[in-house]
Every structure is written in structure tokens, then in C-alpha cells.
Amino acid sequence: MCELLGVSSSEKIEMNDLLSEFFSHGVRHPNGWGMAFFDGNSVSAEKQPEPSFKSKYLRQRLRARIITDCMFAHIRLATKGTTIYENTHPFTEQDNSGRNWTLQHNGTVFDCGPLNRFVHVQKGQTDSERILLYIVSQINDAQDRLRRTLTPEERFRLIDSIILEIAPGNKVILMIYDGEYMYIHTNSKDKLFMCRKGGALLFATVPLDGGRWDPVPLMKLLVFKDGKCVFTGTQHNNLFNYTEEQKRLLFLDYANL
């Protein structure tokens, strides 16, 4: 599958060593790499549909000092969707209030009816992009009904309800940023970890740098701002384990890429 890295911090930190280690794992995840840096509602995304360890651009980029307090990074092992730019994480969409939503995902959605209507409107082929399109459509619908933008707590409650809808029967390891808050969720055991470094909280699917990385609590949405947890979602019981049929479907999808 994919690997994810996320940072939420109260202070800017240098990321070069962590990013270099993270992107070295591209040998095992060769189907694209990406980064997104956040400054409030502004998103600066860089990504390529090629192995991170072969990217001349990324190699040059990591030679310059990278300092940030909020970012995502992703390396892709494709299970759905070919190796093209449109399938490369992170994905960004803007809601009708001008708020930018950015998402990266490690997992597979085997069955979730509400996502199906986005198959013919998405730019790429991934279920990850469909999740983001569904989230933004639900945000837009709620804001249209209320005739105003949603409050932070209303956005959290809506994302929490979407997680509860998507999680059953699906592997959902998500990082989402909405211009203010970072949303973290996993329903797969020992597949997402967090590490405190001063005012910074780091999240990664594989522990990095030999520090102390603790498992992220399972099966509930956690929301962070400036390295602190500000909202905790509904505890659910949808722990993901592959069925034999899901393994077969995943193998068939991978064989057709």
C-alpha cells in the first residue's frame, strides 16, 4: 500500500532528514510521490507520478532547507488507478466558500455506495480522490442548507459522520487538512503512528528516525491544530481485516494496472 507522513506543529521545524528517510522508502512504493505545505488556507503541492528515489526534482528539492509547521507527504504503491499525475497524492479540492481541502490516503475502499457517483467526474481513478470529492460535496450541501459557512465544530461533526459511513468493510487510513485543522483516522492495527517532538506532532504509517512512535488510537477520528488534539470523534468498531474475497479483488486490480 502507500506510506503517509503528516506534521502539525506550534512552531516551524526542519524536515529535511525526516523527508529524506521517508522518501527513501519509495523503493517499495514506486508509483508516485507528493508533498503539500500549508499556510492557513493556502496549499503548495508538489508531486510526480514517478518513484521518489528516481526523481531529480525531489533530490534537488531536499537539498534546500525545508522548514514548516504543517505539511503532508505521500509515496504511492498503486492498488487502484494507473501511475499518472491525476492519481498521485495528495489531492486538493475547494469548497463553495473558498476553503481548500487536502487529503491523502493509505487503504482501499471496496464498497461504499455514496462514492460511486464521483467515478465519472473525478480527474483520476482512485478511491482516495472520490473520498475527497464526497467530503467537499457534503460540506457544500450543508453550507447551502444553512446559507453560511460551517463552524470548526460543524466541519468536524460532518467529517466524523462521513468516516462512520465509509469505514465499515474498508481500509481507511486518512489524513485531511481543511485550512485550519488536521484530521487523522485509522482503522487498521499498527498502520499509523505518532511522535511528539517539542511543539510538533508527527504522524507516519512507518516509524521514522528511531524516535518514540506510538500507535494512533484506532477507529475514531482525531483532529489537531498546532500539534494539539482539539476534537475526538465517535468510537466505532470497524477494525479492518482483509477477507479472502477482498484479497482476491485487490490482486486482480493490481494485476490489471
ZAMARGU-4260 file (C-alpha; in steps of 0.2 Angstrom, whole numbers, plus 5000, padded with zeros to 4 digits):
<rodrens>
0) 5000/5000/5000 | 5005/5018/5002 | 5015/5027/5016 | 5009/5044/5023 | 5018/5057/5033
5) 5009/5072/5042 | 5015/5086/5053 | 5005/5098/5064 | 5016/5109/5075 | 5015/5125/5085
10) 5032/5130/5078 | 5041/5128/5062 | 5053/5113/5062 | 5066/5107/5049 | 5060/5092/5039
15) 5075/5088/5028 | 5081/5072/5037 | 5063/5065/5040 | 5058/5068/5022 | 5074/5060/5016
20) 5071/5045/5026 | 5053/5044/5021 | 5056/5046/5003 | 5069/5033/5003 | 5055/5021/5006
25) 5050/5024/4988 | 5060/5009/4983 | 5045/4999/4989 | 5032/5012/4984 | 5037/5017/4966
30) 5021/5023/4959 | 5022/5042/4963 | 5027/5054/4977 | 5019/5070/4983 | 5021/5084/4996
35) 5009/5098/5002 | 5014/5113/5013 | 5000/5123/5021 | 5000/5141/5026 | 4982/5144/5033
40) 4971/5141/5018 | 4985/5142/5006 | 4991/5125/4999 | 5008/5122/4990 | 5008/5105/4982
45) 5022/5096/4973 | 5020/5079/4966 | 5026/5067/4952 | 5020/5050/4946 | 5037/5043/4947
50) 5047/5034/4960 | 5054/5046/4973 | 5071/5038/4973 | 5072/5042/4954 | 5066/5060/4955
55) 5079/5073/4950 | 5067/5086/4956 | 5064/5079/4973 | 5083/5076/4975 | 5086/5094/4972
60) 5071/5100/4982 | 5078/5090/4998 | 5095/5099/4996 | 5087/5115/5001 | 5082/5118/5019
65) 5063/5114/5021 | 5055/5122/5037 | 5037/5120/5040 | 5024/5119/5054 | 5010/5110/5044
70) 5013/5098/5029 | 5008/5081/5021 | 5020/5069/5011 | 5015/5053/5002 | 5023/5039/4992
75) 5011/5028/4982 | 5010/5009/4979 | 4996/5008/4967 | 4982/4996/4970 | 4968/5006/4961
80) 4972/5018/4946 | 4987/5019/4935 | 5003/5028/4938 | 4998/5045/4931 | 4999/5063/4939
85) 4980/5063/4942 | 4981/5048/4953 | 4996/5055/4963 | 4993/5060/4981 | 4989/5072/4990
90) 4973/5078/4982 | 4966/5096/4984 | 4948/5102/4981 | 4940/5119/4986 | 4923/5120/4993
95) 4910/5134/4988 | 4916/5145/5002 | 4934/5145/4995 | 4941/5133/5009 | 4954/5121/5002
100) 4953/5103/5007 | 4968/5092/5005 | 4968/5073/5008 | 4980/5058/5007 | 4975/5040/5010
105) 4983/5023/5013 | 4970/5010/5010 | 4956/5003/4999 | 4938/5006/4998 | 4930/4990/4992
110) 4912/4996/4994 | 4904/5012/4998 | 4889/5017/4988 | 4889/5036/4990 | 4907/5037/4982
115) 4901/5029/4966 | 4893/5045/4959 | 4911/5053/4958 | 4918/5039/4946 | 4913/5049/4931
120) 4918/5066/4937 | 4935/5063/4946 | 4951/5068/4937 | 4959/5051/4940 | 4954/5034/4945
125) 4957/5032/4964 | 4945/5029/4978 | 4955/5042/4988 | 4950/5056/4976 | 4932/5050/4977
130) 4933/5051/4996 | 4938/5070/4995 | 4925/5074/4982 | 4912/5066/4993 | 4918/5076/5008
135) 4918/5093/4998 | 4901/5089/4991 | 4894/5086/5009 | 4902/5102/5015 | 4894/5111/5001
140) 4877/5104/5004 | 4877/5108/5022 | 4883/5126/5019 | 4869/5128/5005 | 4856/5122/5018
145) 4862/5134/5032 | 4866/5148/5020 | 4883/5151/5029 | 4900/5143/5031 | 4902/5129/5044
150) 4910/5132/5061 | 4925/5121/5065 | 4914/5110/5076 | 4901/5108/5062 | 4915/5103/5050
155) 4922/5091/5062 | 4905/5083/5065 | 4902/5081/5047 | 4919/5073/5044 | 4916/5061/5058
160) 4899/5056/5051 | 4907/5053/5034 | 4921/5042/5042 | 4907/5032/5051 | 4899/5029/5034
165) 4915/5024/5024 | 4924/5014/5037 | 4913/4998/5038 | 4922/4984/5027 | 4935/4997/5020
170) 4953/5001/5025 | 4953/5019/5029 | 4969/5027/5035 | 4967/5046/5031 | 4975/5062/5033
175) 4964/5078/5029 | 4968/5096/5031 | 4955/5110/5029 | 4965/5126/5030 | 4964/5126/5049
180) 4963/5108/5056 | 4971/5091/5053 | 4960/5076/5053 | 4968/5059/5057 | 4960/5042/5056
185) 4965/5024/5055 | 4955/5008/5057 | 4970/4996/5053 | 4981/4990/5068 | 4999/4995/5068
190) 4997/5005/5052 | 4998/5023/5059 | 5010/5030/5072 | 5013/5047/5080 | 5028/5055/5088
195) 5030/5071/5099 | 5045/5082/5095 | 5043/5098/5106 | 5029/5108/5099 | 5027/5096/5084
200) 5017/5081/5082 | 5021/5069/5068 | 5011/5056/5060 | 5018/5042/5049 | 5012/5025/5043
205) 5030/5018/5046 | 5040/5025/5061 | 5055/5036/5056 | 5071/5042/5064 | 5072/5030/5078
210) 5062/5041/5089 | 5047/5036/5100 | 5032/5032/5089 | 5016/5027/5097 | 5001/5019/5088
215) 4987/5031/5084 | 4971/5027/5093 | 4961/5015/5082 | 4943/5018/5075 | 4940/5036/5079
220) 4943/5052/5071 | 4956/5064/5079 | 4958/5082/5075 | 4973/5093/5078 | 4978/5111/5077
225) 4996/5117/5081 | 5001/5100/5087 | 4987/5098/5100 | 4971/5087/5099 | 4956/5098/5099
230) 4942/5086/5094 | 4939/5067/5096 | 4926/5058/5085 | 4915/5044/5088 | 4922/5027/5093
235) 4917/5014/5081 | 4920/4996/5079 | 4925/4994/5061 | 4943/4987/5063 | 4948/4982/5046
240) 4955/4965/5041 | 4956/4958/5024 | 4943/4945/5019 | 4949/4932/5006 | 4937/4940/4993
245) 4945/4957/4996 | 4962/4949/4994 | 4957/4942/4978 | 4949/4958/4972 | 4965/4968/4977
250) 4976/4955/4967 | 4965/4957/4952 | 4965/4976/4952 | 4984/4976/4955 | 4987/4963/4940
255) 4977/4975/4929 | 4987/4991/4932
</rodrens>
